[in-house]
Amino acid sequence: MGNNNPAKRIVILAGPGESTDILFHALDAEFGVHRIIVETPVSQKQLLKRRAEKLGYATVAGQILFKLLVAVPLTRSSQSRLQAIRQQEKLDNQPLPQDRVIHVPSINSQECITQLQELQPDIIVVNGTRIIAKKVLTSVPCKFINTHAGITPLYRGVHGGYWALANSDPQHCGVSVHLVDPGIDTGAIIAQTLIHPTAEDNFVTYPMLQLAAGLPLLKNAVRDELSGNLALKPAPEGQSRLWSHPTLNEYLRNRKRNGVR
């Protein structure tokens, strides 16, 4: 564990998964992470129900078909590329050290607020959680910082790298580090950078490239905030838009039109 800031407490608020494991080890090696609060994810059934209410059942059916017929097979066939990115970028995906993990039912639960108030963090790093309620964001007097797999506010929501390429917009295919507010990826921007996928990359590997590109920005943001030098950047020009998962038809159409896998 790093110990560059022994008096500073870094707390991670996260959902379970490989990106959380990688992010934890990167920050822990650099600064030392005090605790990781991990929430129980929303059930798949509840997620699909909410999505259907927002997008309609036909769209969600198309998204399920995309997952079954494209994303799952792509994940299987992309394992060697994912491993190559991990090795090249020195990404450590070992499991979290359980002695520093605190489990809560939801990031927005009273249990989580109580834990945060007891931990008294100097900075909170967010990764892969549900939308954080204002009552949580205002429960402790420190900044919440998130790494988003997309260039905000143009590509908010999910799969920002894929959608930029699908829109023939590679100049906005990248990753953002931003402050968290009660909106969906609407917080003030700290830093952004682009990724440059190869012919080997696809829908499944773009997020790993984005995570690798975002970690140096996140480390700089944490360092700047802990030293009182955090600066914000203006948002890029363009329409703010919230993106969801592609449907099977959208994916096939984009692949045919511009070869985006």
C-alpha angles and dihedrals in degrees: 000000000000119000105190092127105031094167094049123085118215114190124187121211108198153149117239119269147092096288090056091050091050094045092049095052092046093052094039093054090050103039112357117254116234100202140345117218109202122193128208106251122242109266118260090241093053092045092053092046092053092045092050090052090054102036105022131253095271092058093047091049088054090049091051090050090050091052095048099041102033116013098046095049090042090053090054094047094044099058095103092049091048090051091049090054091048091051096043093048094037093237113175111210099175115139119275117268101258094211088070098040122101115192121212129176091234138358085236096053125113087242090062093048091049091050092049092050091050093047094049095203123201090212135006121212115201126206132172100340132139116265107299115236121234090243089063095044090053096041094088130031099241138090124268112216126193136189110219124198094228143046105272138248091014095053108031122157118032138343095015093165093052094047093050090054092042088055091050087246104129090154086072098041103115150079136286134207110203146158115266120242129168092274129084107273091326099123124120114283121248100175142344135191137175131242124217110211120202128220086267092062129092145158091302098048100042092080092053090052089049092050091050091049093045099051096074089049091049093050090051091049092051091047092049094047093048090051094044095247103109112144129189128222131215117258118255118258116265145073118314107231137173114223130200135192115301120252119232090255093050092050094048091046092050092046092051094044101047108359096249109160 
